[in-house]
Amino acid sequence: MTDNLPISRALNAGLRRALETDDRVLLMGEDIGPLGGVFRVTEGLQKDFGPRRVIDSPLAESGIVGTAIGLAMGGFKPVLEIQFDGFVFPAFDQITSQLAKITNRHEGAVRMPVVIRIPYGGHIGAVEHHQESPEAYFTHTAGLRVVSPSNANDAYWMIQQAIESPDPIVFLEPKAKYWQKGEVDLEAPALPLHASRIVRRGTDVTLVGHGAMVTTLLQAAALAESEGTSCEVIDLRSLSPVDYGPLLDSVRRTGRMVHAQEAPGFTSLGSEIAATVMEKAFFALEAPVLRVSGFDVPFPPAKLEGTYLPDADRILEAVDRSLAY
C-alpha cells in the first residue's frame, strides 16, 4: 500500500503511527498542540491523543530537553520539536553535556530514547535564527546519532525508526522540502535508519549530500547529463554514523567525488567525509574530493540567500574542476 504525501504529512503520519503503536511515545514542543506546529507537522495529533501525550511546552528549549531526559529515565520515549534550527542553542548544554553522555556515564545501564526534531536549512526567505544548518555541532558530539531524510518515504519511516532507537537522535528535517510530495510505502521501510543510498546511477563523478541538498544534486546531475557527463548521486540519510560503504564503492567506480551542503564549509560534515574518502579510497581517486558549501559567514538576509546557498551551477562548476584534473 502506498500514498502520495508531502514530507510534512509523511512525518505526521509516522508520528501518528508511533503514538498508536507505543503508549510510551509522547511529543513535546512549542505550539505543537492545537496549532500543529509552525509547519503543521503535528497537526491533529493533540486532538486525537490528548494533551498528556502531545504537550505544548513553554518557550524554553533547555527545559524541553531537560524534561525529556527525566521522562526517558522514567521509561518514556519523548519526541521533541525545536521550532526552528536556530532555537536549539539554548538547549545545547542539555543535549551535549547530559543527553549525549548519560548512557556512557552509567555504563549502558540507562538508555536515552529521545528524538529531537529540528527543522533546518535555508530556502524559505526567513530572518536570523530561522535558517541555520547546525548539523556539525551534533555530529561532532559522541553519544548522539544524527539523521536527515530527503524525501517523504524516508521521512515516514525514519521518524519511526528513530523513535525505536535506544539512543538519542537529532532528527534534522529540511524545512524547504516540507511541501515536496513523494510516494510513501506504508508497508515496509526501504532501508535501515543509518544506511546511505544511491538515488541516481552514474559513471563519471559521485555527488554526495543530505536533506534538501539531494534535490539540488539531482538537478545538477540532470544538467550534467545534458552536457555528456554522468553523475552518480548519493543521499547520506545518516550523518552520524555515516554509512561509507556506498560512497566508497561509488568513488572506486567513478574516481571523483563532490560533496555539497548548505552549512559553512570550515570544520564541517563535508570536511570529515572528504578526509575519510581520501584516506580510504586514495588510490581510486583521479582528482581530490571537492566541497561545495555555504560560505563561512552567518546566514545572510533573505535577499542574499540565493547567493549563499549552493545551487546546481556551483555544483556543476565543481564537477568541471574535478573532471579537469
Disulfide bonds with the S-S distance in Angstrom:
none
